Amino acid sequence: MEKREELFAGKAKSVYKTDSPDRFVLLFRDDTSAFDGEKIDQLNRKGMVNNKFNAFIMTKLEEAGIPTHFDRLLSDQECLVKKLDMIPVECVVRNIAAGSLCRRLGVEEGVDLNPPTFELFLKNDALHDPMINEYHCQSFGWATEEQLKEMKRLTFEVNTVLKALFDDAGMLLIDYKLEFGVCEGKIVLGDEFSPDGCRIWDKETRNKMDKDRFRQGLGNVIETYEEVGRRLGVEF
């Protein structure tokens, strides 16, 4: 597979064309940012850790029957993915109250949410990814009613698989975001799943083991990401 010109560069990943029209190379960089780019840093090994972490999770989800864009690892920081027509909507599930939910609703951090909440956000950096609903998606043509139903169904299937996986490894999956695209008419999970896009706490101590360590200046960010991976069985 020949890697060609860069197609897109995000905050922490870059996408490259290949000699195949239906495959891209996804590069995980060492860049990290928070608060819409107000806090930026380079963290050694971050690209490698997130790439291998994502490959492990995507493989687990594929084994559970959830379609993903992941194809295979290419190097420490690169993987091959299927080309998707991305839907500009983030699906967020929250199992325990934390982060923006607490600020928005004035609820205490750490409260169990039963049932888990499901929210939609528009992917738009300039607007700070505003919260939206199904009617917005349909009215503005971001997603159809059927696509939204399938995205929600798959998001909760992911929750069932990953909550159990993290629980068995002594961790709590607090919340996470997913992005989807369309491939050959099917809704397929895209982007990544890593500690950058979810919240993970130690089950006993409730110590934070995700990007909040960077946001809140807690230190040992990548070392903690690696600890999460090792508990799950990721080989770095």
C-alpha positions as CSV (number, residue, x, y, z in Angstrom):
1,M,0.0,0.0,0.0
2,E,1.6,3.3,-1.1
3,K,1.1,6.3,1.1
4,R,0.5,9.5,-0.9
5,E,-0.4,13.1,-0.2
6,E,-1.9,14.4,3.0
7,L,-5.6,14.8,2.7
8,F,-6.5,16.3,6.1
9,A,-4.7,17.2,9.4
10,G,-6.6,17.4,12.6
11,K,-5.5,18.3,16.1
12,A,-3.8,15.0,16.7
13,K,-4.1,12.9,13.6
14,S,-3.5,13.2,9.9
15,V,-5.1,11.4,7.0
16,Y,-3.3,10.4,3.8
17,K,-4.4,9.1,0.5
18,T,-3.1,5.8,-0.8
19,D,-2.8,4.1,-4.2
20,S,-6.2,2.5,-3.4
21,P,-9.3,4.7,-3.8
22,D,-11.1,3.1,-0.8
23,R,-8.2,3.1,1.7
24,F,-6.6,5.9,3.7
25,V,-3.5,5.9,6.0
26,L,-4.3,7.3,9.5
27,L,-1.3,8.8,11.3
28,F,-1.4,9.3,15.0
29,R,0.8,12.2,15.9
30,D,2.4,13.1,19.3
31,D,0.4,16.4,19.4
32,T,-2.2,16.9,22.1
33,S,-4.5,19.7,22.8
34,A,-7.4,20.7,25.1
35,F,-10.0,23.5,25.5
36,D,-10.4,24.0,21.7
37,G,-6.7,24.3,21.2
38,E,-6.0,26.7,24.0
39,K,-3.7,24.2,25.7
40,I,-1.2,22.5,23.3
41,D,1.8,20.2,23.9
42,Q,3.8,17.4,22.4
43,L,3.8,14.2,24.4
44,N,6.5,11.6,23.6
45,R,5.1,8.2,22.5
46,K,1.5,9.5,22.4
47,G,1.0,8.7,18.7
48,M,2.3,5.1,19.1
49,V,0.2,4.5,22.3
50,N,-3.1,5.8,20.8
51,N,-2.5,4.0,17.5
52,K,-2.0,0.6,19.1
53,F,-4.7,1.2,21.7
54,N,-7.2,2.1,18.9
55,A,-6.2,-1.0,16.9
56,F,-6.9,-3.2,20.0
57,I,-10.3,-1.6,20.7
58,M,-11.4,-1.6,17.1
59,T,-10.5,-5.3,16.7
60,K,-12.5,-6.1,19.9
61,L,-15.5,-4.3,18.5
62,E,-15.2,-6.0,15.1
63,E,-15.1,-9.4,16.9
64,A,-18.4,-8.4,18.6
65,G,-20.0,-7.7,15.2
66,I,-19.7,-3.9,15.2
67,P,-18.4,-2.6,11.8
68,T,-15.4,-0.3,11.9
69,H,-13.2,1.4,9.4
70,F,-10.0,-0.2,10.9
71,D,-8.1,-2.4,8.5
72,R,-4.7,-3.1,10.0
73,L,-1.6,-1.6,11.7
74,L,1.1,-0.3,9.3
75,S,3.6,1.0,11.8
76,D,3.9,2.3,15.4
77,Q,2.0,5.5,14.5
78,E,0.1,4.5,11.3
79,C,-2.8,2.3,10.5
80,L,-4.8,1.5,7.3
81,V,-8.5,2.4,7.3
82,K,-11.4,2.1,5.0
83,K,-12.6,5.3,3.3
84,L,-15.9,6.6,4.8
85,D,-18.2,9.4,4.0
86,M,-18.1,10.9,7.5
87,I,-21.3,12.1,9.2
88,P,-20.4,15.4,11.0
89,V,-22.1,14.3,14.3
90,E,-20.5,13.0,17.5
91,C,-22.4,10.4,19.5
92,V,-21.7,10.6,23.2
93,V,-22.7,8.1,25.9
94,R,-22.2,8.9,29.6
95,N,-22.3,6.1,32.2
96,I,-21.2,8.3,35.1
97,A,-21.5,12.1,35.4
98,A,-18.3,14.0,34.7
99,G,-16.9,16.8,32.6
100,S,-19.3,19.1,30.7
101,L,-22.4,17.3,31.9
102,C,-21.7,18.3,35.5
103,R,-21.0,21.9,34.5
104,R,-24.1,22.1,32.2
105,L,-26.6,20.5,34.6
106,G,-25.0,21.3,38.0
107,V,-24.8,17.6,38.9
108,E,-22.1,16.1,41.1
109,E,-19.2,14.3,39.4
110,G,-19.2,10.6,39.9
111,V,-23.0,10.1,40.0
112,D,-24.0,6.8,38.3
113,L,-26.3,7.4,35.3
114,N,-29.0,4.8,35.0
115,P,-29.8,4.5,32.2
116,P,-26.7,5.9,30.5
117,T,-27.3,9.2,28.7
118,F,-27.0,9.6,24.9
119,E,-26.2,13.0,23.3
120,L,-25.4,14.4,19.9
121,F,-22.9,17.1,19.1
122,L,-22.1,18.8,15.8
123,K,-18.4,18.4,14.8
124,N,-17.5,22.1,14.2
125,D,-14.4,23.5,15.9
126,A,-15.4,27.1,15.1
127,L,-18.6,26.7,17.0
128,H,-17.0,24.6,19.8
129,D,-18.9,21.4,18.9
130,P,-22.4,22.5,20.0
131,M,-25.0,20.1,21.4
132,I,-27.7,19.2,18.9
133,N,-30.7,16.9,18.5
134,E,-32.1,14.5,15.9
135,Y,-34.3,17.2,14.5
136,H,-31.3,19.5,13.8
137,C,-29.5,16.6,12.1
138,Q,-32.4,15.9,9.8
139,S,-33.4,19.5,9.1
140,F,-29.9,20.5,8.1
141,G,-29.1,17.3,6.3
142,W,-26.3,16.1,8.6
143,A,-27.9,12.7,9.0
144,T,-31.1,10.9,8.1
145,E,-33.5,9.4,10.6
146,E,-32.4,5.9,9.7
147,Q,-28.7,6.8,10.0
148,L,-29.3,8.3,13.4
149,K,-31.2,5.2,14.6
150,E,-28.3,3.0,13.5
151,M,-25.7,5.3,15.0
152,K,-27.5,5.2,18.3
153,R,-27.9,1.4,18.2
154,L,-24.2,0.9,17.5
155,T,-23.1,3.4,20.1
156,F,-25.0,1.4,22.8
157,E,-23.6,-1.9,21.5
158,V,-20.1,-0.4,21.9
159,N,-21.1,0.5,25.4
160,T,-22.1,-3.0,26.3
161,V,-18.8,-4.4,24.9
162,L,-16.4,-1.9,26.3
163,K,-18.0,-1.4,29.7
164,A,-17.5,-5.1,30.4
165,L,-14.0,-5.0,28.9
166,F,-12.9,-2.1,31.1
167,D,-14.7,-3.5,34.2
168,D,-12.9,-6.8,33.9
169,A,-9.6,-4.9,33.8
170,G,-10.4,-2.9,37.0
171,M,-11.6,0.3,35.4
172,L,-14.7,2.3,34.8
173,L,-15.7,3.6,31.4
174,I,-17.2,7.0,32.4
175,D,-18.1,8.4,29.0
176,Y,-16.9,8.4,25.4
177,K,-17.6,9.9,21.9
178,L,-17.9,8.0,18.7
179,E,-18.0,9.2,15.0
180,F,-19.6,7.3,12.2
181,G,-19.5,7.3,8.4
182,V,-21.1,5.6,5.5
183,C,-19.4,2.8,3.5
184,E,-21.3,1.0,0.7
185,G,-24.5,2.3,2.2
186,K,-23.8,1.0,5.7
187,I,-23.1,3.0,8.9
188,V,-19.6,2.2,10.0
189,L,-17.6,3.3,13.1
190,G,-14.8,5.7,12.2
191,D,-12.2,8.0,13.7
192,E,-10.6,6.4,16.8
193,F,-11.2,5.1,20.3
194,S,-8.4,6.0,22.7
195,P,-8.0,7.7,26.1
196,D,-8.1,11.0,24.2
197,G,-11.8,10.5,23.4
198,C,-13.2,8.9,26.5
199,R,-13.0,9.1,30.3
200,I,-11.6,6.2,32.2
201,W,-11.3,5.9,36.0
202,D,-9.6,3.3,38.2
203,K,-12.5,1.2,39.7
204,E,-11.1,1.2,43.3
205,T,-9.4,4.6,43.6
206,R,-11.4,6.5,41.0
207,N,-8.1,8.1,39.8
208,K,-8.4,9.6,36.3
209,M,-6.7,7.6,33.6
210,D,-7.6,9.6,30.5
211,K,-7.1,13.0,28.8
212,D,-8.3,14.8,31.9
213,R,-4.8,14.2,33.2
214,F,-3.6,16.6,30.5
215,R,-6.6,19.0,30.8
216,Q,-6.2,19.2,34.6
217,G,-2.4,19.2,34.8
218,L,-2.3,15.9,36.7
219,G,0.9,14.6,35.0
220,N,2.0,11.2,33.8
221,V,-0.4,11.4,30.9
222,I,1.2,8.8,28.5
223,E,2.4,6.6,31.4
224,T,-1.2,6.4,32.5
225,Y,-2.5,5.7,28.9
226,E,0.0,2.8,28.8
227,E,-1.2,1.5,32.1
228,V,-4.8,1.5,30.8
229,G,-3.6,-0.4,27.7
230,R,-1.6,-3.0,29.7
231,R,-4.6,-3.7,31.9
232,L,-6.7,-4.4,28.8
233,G,-4.0,-6.5,27.1
234,V,-2.6,-4.0,24.5
235,E,0.9,-4.8,23.4
236,F,3.0,-1.6,23.0
